[in-house]
Amino acid sequence: MKRSDPRATGATSQTKSRLDQTAQPEGEERSLYVKLTVLTQLFPTAALAVFVLRRDWENVFLTVVVIALTLLPAFVGRRYRIVFPPEFQFIAALFVVLTLFLGSAADFYYRFWWWDMVLHTGSGFLLGIIGFLAVFLLNHTDRIPKGITPFFLCFFAVTFAVSLGVVWEIFEYAVDCLSPATNMQSRETGVVDTMQDLIVDTLGAIVVAVLGWLHVRTGRYSIIAGGLARFIRFNPRLFQQKPR
């Protein structure tokens, strides 16, 4: 049987202590996020009825996809017995509505030139958070070796976000090749559009990396630590150490 390293144990205890201190009381805050999530999900549902009455079948299909994606966290949580903090569910639902519903169905991408850049920055931010949390949470289990440095956590967050950003740009290019009328990459400025998207994806991920590094090093300056603490507390079975 291996003996646990006292320094690693102390570091883990210190990190958990910081997370507990960051977690906010549930009550009103949780209720607020739940209400905001429900309102966000009702918005495309109401619009769906309008699109059906107009027989706008393209937007009907797109809106149904949006509604399904906003409900995905609840489905995954029930299927795999994972409890997501309410702020995570709200952010996921809001981002889907802003991108697919307002961006595509309501043509905000064409009405406002800055809409695409803002959402790509947000996607880099969100994907950076996902990448950071994935390794940070795994580090609290025995699924990966201990001793991951803050630099690696932040480096992985940036590379994870940028890699998925590249995959999305490839998807846009493939769609435009198969259906030129879609024009997802704005053929008139295709290269510029792609490079701007990747640059703002990277900037959003770098912001997360800096915030994550500050949190790991100091236990402060983190906007995700509260949700992270709740996720660990809601799902203790995911972080149980296996007997050796």
Buried (B, 14 or more C-beta within 10 A) or exposed (E): EEEEEEEEEEEBEEBBEBBEEBBBEEEEEBEEBBEBBEEBBEBBEEBBEEBEEEEBEEBBEBBBBBBEBBBBBBEEBEEEEBBBBBBBBBBBBBBBBBBBBBBBBBEBBEEEEEBBBBBBBBBBBBBBBBBBBBBBBBBBEBEEEBEBEBEEBBBBBBBBBBBBBBEBBEEBBEBBEEEEEEBBBBEEEBEEBBEBBBBBBBBBBBBBBBBBBBBBEEBEEBEBBBBBBBBBBEBEEBBEEEEE
